[in-house]
Amino acid sequence: MIGYTMVGTNDLEKAVAFYDQLLAQLGAQRFLENDRFVAWSNGSEQPGFSVTVPHNNEAATPGNGTMIAIAASSPAQVDAFYAKAIELGASDEGAPGPREMPGFYAGYFRDLDGNKLNVFCFTQTT
């Protein structure tokens, strides 16, 4: 159902460097870009993630209650992705671990522009 997601940035070059390294953790590569926008995906049939300079040239600001969740395949991949985000300058919003929903394992962080993201997977429950 989701074709792609987009977050705003006030520094496209810095945001692209952050996401090039971070999304590579999941095998994603750039598939669309111009001077205001870059998008990554794991393939043409897969949803994409993108950053953009706002079209109206106003400052990019994170939305209150807005969050983008990125699927991982295992708790180890969640841990590695989250650690890479923090290493690249993201801020912690909740370290990886099991959450209230049985079988849901996730870590939360904010990117360099303050956009909230989550990396998660579902695990087997007993």
C-alpha positions as CSV (number, residue, x, y, z in Angstrom):
1,M,0.0,0.0,0.0
2,I,2.7,2.5,0.8
3,G,4.7,3.7,-2.2
4,Y,7.1,5.9,-0.4
5,T,7.6,8.1,2.6
6,M,9.2,11.6,2.8
7,V,10.7,13.7,5.5
8,G,11.8,17.3,5.2
9,T,15.4,18.5,5.7
10,N,17.1,21.9,6.0
11,D,20.4,20.5,4.8
12,L,20.0,18.0,1.9
13,E,23.7,17.2,1.6
14,K,24.0,16.3,5.3
15,A,20.7,14.4,5.3
16,V,21.7,12.4,2.2
17,A,25.1,11.5,3.7
18,F,23.3,10.3,6.9
19,Y,20.7,8.2,5.0
20,D,23.1,6.8,2.4
21,Q,25.0,5.2,5.3
22,L,22.1,4.3,7.5
23,L,19.8,2.8,4.8
24,A,22.7,0.8,3.4
25,Q,22.4,-1.3,6.6
26,L,19.2,-2.7,5.0
27,G,20.6,-2.9,1.5
28,A,18.7,0.2,0.2
29,Q,20.2,2.3,-2.6
30,R,19.3,5.6,-4.1
31,F,16.7,5.2,-6.9
32,L,15.5,8.8,-7.5
33,E,17.2,12.1,-7.0
34,N,17.4,15.7,-8.1
35,D,18.7,18.9,-6.5
36,R,15.9,19.0,-3.9
37,F,15.1,15.3,-3.3
38,V,16.7,11.9,-2.8
39,A,14.9,8.6,-2.4
40,W,16.2,5.1,-1.5
41,S,14.6,1.7,-1.9
42,N,15.4,-2.0,-2.0
43,G,13.9,-2.4,-5.4
44,S,11.5,-0.8,-7.9
45,E,8.6,-2.9,-6.5
46,Q,9.4,-2.0,-2.9
47,P,8.4,1.1,-0.9
48,G,10.8,4.0,-0.8
49,F,12.1,6.4,1.8
50,S,13.0,10.0,0.8
51,V,14.2,13.3,2.1
52,T,13.4,16.6,0.5
53,V,13.9,20.3,0.8
54,P,10.3,21.6,1.3
55,H,8.7,22.8,-1.9
56,N,7.6,26.1,-0.4
57,N,11.1,26.9,0.7
58,E,10.0,27.3,4.3
59,A,12.0,25.6,7.1
60,A,11.5,21.8,7.4
61,T,10.1,20.9,10.8
62,P,9.2,17.4,12.2
63,G,5.5,16.8,12.7
64,N,4.1,16.2,16.2
65,G,2.9,12.6,16.2
66,T,4.5,11.8,12.9
67,M,6.8,8.8,12.8
68,I,8.2,6.6,10.0
69,A,8.8,2.9,10.8
70,I,11.4,1.0,8.9
71,A,11.1,-2.8,8.8
72,A,14.0,-5.0,9.8
73,S,14.3,-8.8,9.6
74,S,15.5,-9.6,13.1
75,P,16.3,-8.0,16.5
76,A,20.0,-8.1,15.6
77,Q,19.3,-6.0,12.5
78,V,17.2,-3.6,14.6
79,D,20.1,-3.3,17.0
80,A,22.6,-2.7,14.3
81,F,20.4,-0.2,12.4
82,Y,19.7,1.8,15.6
83,A,23.4,1.8,16.6
84,K,24.3,3.1,13.2
85,A,21.7,5.9,13.4
86,I,23.1,7.0,16.8
87,E,26.7,6.7,15.5
88,L,25.7,9.0,12.6
89,G,24.4,11.6,14.9
90,A,20.7,10.6,15.5
91,S,19.3,11.2,18.9
92,D,17.8,8.4,21.1
93,E,14.0,8.2,21.5
94,G,14.0,4.7,22.9
95,A,16.7,2.0,22.8
96,P,16.0,-1.2,21.0
97,G,14.1,-3.8,22.9
98,P,10.7,-5.6,23.3
99,R,7.7,-3.3,23.5
100,E,4.3,-3.6,25.0
101,M,2.8,-5.5,22.0
102,P,3.9,-9.2,22.3
103,G,6.5,-10.1,19.6
104,F,7.2,-6.4,18.7
105,Y,10.9,-5.4,18.9
106,A,11.8,-1.8,18.1
107,G,14.2,1.1,18.6
108,Y,13.3,4.8,18.2
109,F,15.4,7.7,17.2
110,R,15.3,11.2,15.6
111,D,17.4,12.0,12.5
112,L,19.6,15.0,12.1
113,D,16.5,17.2,11.3
114,G,14.5,15.9,14.3
115,N,12.2,13.6,12.3
116,K,11.2,10.6,14.4
117,L,11.9,7.1,13.1
118,N,11.5,3.6,14.4
119,V,13.2,0.5,13.2
120,F,11.3,-2.7,14.1
121,C,10.7,-6.4,13.6
122,F,8.3,-9.0,14.8
123,T,9.6,-11.9,16.7
124,Q,8.1,-15.3,17.6
125,T,6.1,-15.2,20.8
126,T,5.8,-18.3,23.1
